[in-house]
Amino acid sequence: MSRRGWVLFATMSVIWGIPYLLIKVAVAGVPVPVLVLARVAIGAALLLPVAMSHGQVRALLPYWPWLVVFALVEIMVPWFLLSEAERKLSSSMSGLLIASVPIIGALLARLTGDAERLTVIRWTGLLGGLAGVALLVGPGADGGDALSISEVLLVGLCYATGPLIASRKLSDAPPIGMTAVCLGLASVVYAPAAALTWPDAMPSARVLSALVGLAVVCTAVAFLVFFALIAEVGPARATVITYVNPAVAVALGVTILGERFTPVMAVAFALILGGSVLATRSGFRRAEAQQAPGPEAPQPAAPEPIGPQPAAHGLGGPGAAAPASAAPRDAAPAGPASALPCAAPAGMMEPDGMPG
């Protein structure tokens, strides 16, 4: 991987590990609908001009029905649930639970017609990852109540479903335009609820900073950088940030917010991370093999850059997750966007995928 690729990779690993911390700060000062509206509206305002200048919005007209479904699954539902859950759940715990998105994605792909055989190694990864999730939600875990944990697990399910929709129904949709339009749709949906719950007093500077960071850095800038990363290293390698984001979320929660990180959480994180790698192992290798040209094949032309530097899972992510675009998610079936926290995401991925 080139030096530029490493810089982009490190940048995305941090950017999509931050939303859990910022959500935890913001949700203490504004209602959840206001938080989500601020994030999607500002993100849409920044990305729509970029998409329109490249003609990507008009190109989305044939995809409108599935765009609405994708926006619902990848942004509208998970970003609300993740923010609501973090009213009681620590940001560290949220990040660890979202790390299970590749595990859920591998199971969903299998249940919805993925022809790839589940080898012993992949089964080992799936079972290990599920054991890690069980540790997090079981006795001895230092987390929130059953409802908040269930909300984050539903976010993971959303972030894992988004890439399947993107790869099977939106694979030819332009990514920046797709992200911008989905954020715009979410803005329209959340505007009435945000108006009804608008705070009576101006939030603190800390809360406002968190909202701006979520919208500008973790949403608009994040997608531009992510698409640049895809153009530089390919979609399969780009989705490896999925495995780094939770560690960043935990580190920030512990060091900045003073959250506890128990031995049970450490073991669970190791099981989830190791399980995710094993469960997606063959899919990752297949994707890299598809990217690599054969010995006599011509080198593919680099895609035309979009925006300041980027080219070209989901939205996200985390919310996150997770939202990465349709193109990259097609190549890495088990990665989120969002995790798109908030991704993500991922899927938009986080992703929240879109990161969270």
N, C-alpha and C positions, 0 to 999 in steps of 0.2 A: 504494500500500500504506500502511496506517495506521502510526502510530508504534508501536503495540503489535505489529503485524505485523513491523516491522523489528526490534524487540527480540527477538521469538520467533525470527525468522530468524537473527539474529546468534548467539543462544544455541545453537540447534541446530547451526549451522555449526561452533561451537567444540566442543560436547559430542560430536558424532560425528566430530570430528577427533582427539580425545584418546585413544580406545581403543588405537590402535597404540602410543603411548608407554607407556600403563599396562600393556599386555600385555608389552611388552619388559622392563619393570621386574619385573613379577610372575613371569614365566617363569624369571627368574634365581634365584628363591627357592623355588618350589613346582613339583611335577610338573604337566604339562598337564591331566590329568583333575581334579586338585584345583582348578586355576585355573578351569576351565570350570564345575565344580560350584558353586564359590563364587559365580560370577557369576549362574548361572541360578537357584540356590536362593534367594539373597537377593532377586533380582529378582522371582521368583515370590511370595515371602513378602510383598513390598511391594505387588504389583499385584493378587494374588488377592482380598484384602479389598475393594479398590475395585471390581473386576469383580463380585464376589458381591453387594455392596451395591446394584448396579444390575441384578441379575438376568441378567447377561451370560454366566455360566457355564452355566446351565441351557439357555439359548438355543442353545448350541453342540452339543447332543446330536445333531442330524441331520448334523453335519459331521465327526463323529469320524474316519472313515477318512482324509479329506483333511487333517484337522488333524495327524494323525500324520505323513503324508507331508510336509506343509509344515514341521513342526517338525524333521524329519530334514534336509530340504534347506536350511532357512533358519537353523537354530541348531546342531543336534547335530554335523553334519559340518563346516560351515565354521568354527565357533568352535574346534573341535579343530585343524583343519588350519592355521588362521591362527596360533594359539598355538604349535603345533609348529614352523611355519616361522620364527617370530620368535626361535627359539632360535639361529638362524644368520643370519637376514636382518635388516637394519636396519629400524626402524619406518618410516623415510622411504621406503625401497624398497617396503615392504609397502603403504603408503598410495598410492604411485604406481601399483602394479600393480592395486590395487582400483579405481582410477579408470577402469579399462577396462570396468567392469561395464555402463555404458550401451551400449558398443559390442557387447559380448556379448549384451546384452538385445535390441538391435535385430536382430541376426542370428538369435537364437532365435525371436523373434516372427515373423520372416519365414519361417523353416523350419518353424514349427508352425502355419501357416495364417493369419497376418496378411494381410488382403486389401489393406492399404495399399501403394501402389506405391513402390518405391525409386527416387526421383528421382536426377538427376545429383548434386545437392547432398548427398543422403543417402549415396550411394555414395562421394562424395569424403570425407565424414566417416568412414565405416566404414574405408576404406582408409588414411586418415591416422591414425586411432586405432590400427589394427593395426600400422602402421609404427612408431608410438610404443612399442607393446608389444615389437615386435621389437628396437628399440633398447635397451630396458631389459634384455632377456634375452640380447642378443648380446654380441660382443666389445667391450670398453671400458666396459661397465657395472660400477659398483661395488656389487655385490650379493653374495648368498650363492651356494650351490651350486645345481646344476640341480634337485635334489629340493625344496629349500625354495621356489624360484621356481615349480616346478610345483604345489606345494601351494597357494600363493597364487592362482595362475591357476585352480585347481579351486575355490577359495573364490569367485572371481569368477563362475565358471560357476554355482555354487550360488545366489549372490545374484541372478543374472540369471534363474534358473529359478523361484525363489520367487515373484516377482511374477506370473509367468504362472499358477502354480497358484492364487494368491490371487485374481486377477482373473477366472479362468475357473471356479473351483470354490468359492471362499469369499467371493464378492463381497458376500453378504448377512450374513456373520458379524459380530457385534459386535467392534470392533477391540481394545478393552482386554481383554475376555474372551479373545479369540483369542490375544493376546500372553501373557497370564498363564498360560493353560492350556498353551501351547507351552513356556513356560519351566518349568512344573511337570513336564511330560512329560520334558524334558531332564534335570531334576534326578533323576528316578527312574532314568533310563538311566545317568547318570554316577555315581551314588552308589556302586555296587559297585567300579568302577574307581578312584574316588577313595579309597575305604577301603583298597584294596590298595596304593596308592602314597602313602599319607598320610606326610608328612615326620616324621622322628623328633624333630627339634628345632623349636621355635617359629620361624617365619619372622621376618625383621627387620621393624621398624616401617615401613620404606620399602615392603617387599613387601606387608605387610598393608594399608597405605594405598592401594596400587595396586589390590588386590583389592576393597576397599570402594568405591573410586572407580568401578571397572568396573561393579560390581553396582548401586550406588545411583544414581550420576550418569549413567553411560553406558548404563544399561539401564532401570531403573524410572523415574527422573525424565525421562530422554530421551524415552521413549514418551509420557508425559503431556504434555510440552511439544510434542512433534511433532504429536499429535492436536489440541492447542490451535492450533498453527500452521496446520494444515489447515482448521480451522473459521474461522480469521481470514482467510486469503488464498486458500484453495482448494487442492486436491491438486496441480494442475499447477505452480503457483508454489512450493509447499512442497518439491517434489522438486528444485528448483534447488540446494538445499544439497549435492546430490550433487557438484556441480562445485567447491564450496568446501572440503569436508572434506579432500581430499588435500593442498591447500595448507597447511591447518592442521597436518596430520600431518607434513608435511615441515618446516615452521617449528619445530614442537616438537622433532622429532628432532634437527635441526641445532643449535638454541639450547640445549636442555636436556641432551641426551645426547651432544652433540658429534659427531654423525654427519656424514659427508661428503656434499656435494651437488655432483656433478660436472656439467660442461657437457653431457655426454651425457644425464644425468638431466633437466636443464633442458629440452633440446630434446624429449626423449621426453614430458615432462609437457605441454609446449605442444601437441604433436601429439595426445596422448590427450584433453586438455581440449577443444581445438578440434574434434577429430573427434567427441567425444561430443555437443557442442552441435549440430553439423551433422547427425549421424546421427539425432538425436531431434527435430530442428527441426519437422518437420511434425506429429509426434505431440503435441508440446508446444502448438503453436498450435491444433490441433484440440481438445485438452483445455480450453484456455482459452476457446475459442469455445463449447464445451458448457457451461462454467460461466456464461458471461455471458448474462443474460436478454435476450431481444429487446426492441425498443422498446415493445411493448405487453404484454410478459409480466410477471406479478407477481413481485416480489422474493421469493426463497425464504426461508423462516423459518430462523433460525440454529439449529443443532443444540443440544440440551440439554447443558450442560457436564457433564463427568465428572471427579471428583476435585477437587483444589484449585482449578484454573482451566480445565483442558482440556475440550474437547468430544470429540465423537465417540466405507512401504511397507515393511509388512514388518517384519521383525525385524532385525536387523542387524546388518554390519555388519552393513562393513565391514562386520561382521563385519559383520562386520560386516559384517552387515551387515549389513542391512542387516535390526530387522525392521519394516517398515512394515505397516500393516494392509491388509486386502484392499481396503477402499474407496479409499484414496488411490492405491494401485498400479494400480488399474484405469484411472485417468485418465492416468497417465504411463507408457506401456508400456516405455520404455527405461530408466527410473531404478531404482536399487537401493533397497533399503532401505537396505544393510545395509548397503552397503555397507557391506548390515546385516553395520560391521566385525563385521564386526565391527560388517553392516551390517553388513548389513547386511543384516545387513541384509537391508537395505535391506534389504540389504535387508534381517530383523527388522530386518534389517535391518537390518548393519554393521552398522551396517553401518556389525556390522559390519553396500546396501543396506544389513536390520538391519545396522546398522553392524557392523563386526567386533568 
